[in-house]
């Protein structure tokens, strides 16, 4: 016990006060004594504060890295037609989905991305975590504003009846499906101001079977 205190546990601290992180000891934030106890530590109070700063900076760096990869990926495809063409390019076996291997191979072989960047892009794009990226997920990755509007719509639906009622109100000619012009009118009437490409993106996301119409 004396040897443990000498290396890791200064007098006044207990084992629950400390935890290992990346091979170095750090204090748990929830323990107030870690900040108020006057007992000096082998690494010093300033070092403790520095460790928390470094951990926070590391998390921020990871977030910036993800944003950078997605931003870089988006820069190659500015229109919905380019995005759809890119999806087909990555979907090597034409099963309607992009596997992790397909995306990583395609991005790396393009010479524009590293393997780590490709892996990050896949993790972000695979929204439902099923191990594949469908066309809706791919479009949402490329058009974040469209993805956010769809998320807002989903949050407003409390039941299947809400979905049916909204669908029927948007289906102005009552043919059982929503055309692009009907969707455009509905979104515009809701007060949203979107670019043509963002509107196209919402339509592609909603057109699950890619038949040119949104079905219920």
Number of C-alpha atoms within 10 A of each C-alpha: 6 8 8 10 14 12 10 18 20 16 12 14 16 11 11 10 17 17 13 10 11 7 7 9 15 19 20 16 12 9 12 11 15 19 14 8 11 10 13 11 17 11 10 10 14 8 13 16 13 12 16 15 11 11 13 11 12 12 11 11 12 11 11 12 14 16 15 13 20 20 13 14 18 16 10 13 16 12 17 20 13 12 21 16 13 15 21 17 15 19 20 16 12 11 10 15 21 25 21 18 15 17 23 23 15 19 20 16 12 10 8 13 17 15 14 12 21 22 19 17 21 25 16 18 21 19 17 11 11 9 15 20 25 22 22 21 19 22 24 21 23 24 23 14 17 23 20 13 16 16 11 11 12 13 9 11 13 9 9 9 10 13 15 13 11 14 20 17 13 20 19 17 12 11 9 14 19 25 20 18 12 18 22 20 13 18 17 13 10 9 8 11 11 15 11 11 15 22 21 21 26 25 23 23 22 19 21 16 13 13 9 15 19 22 15 13
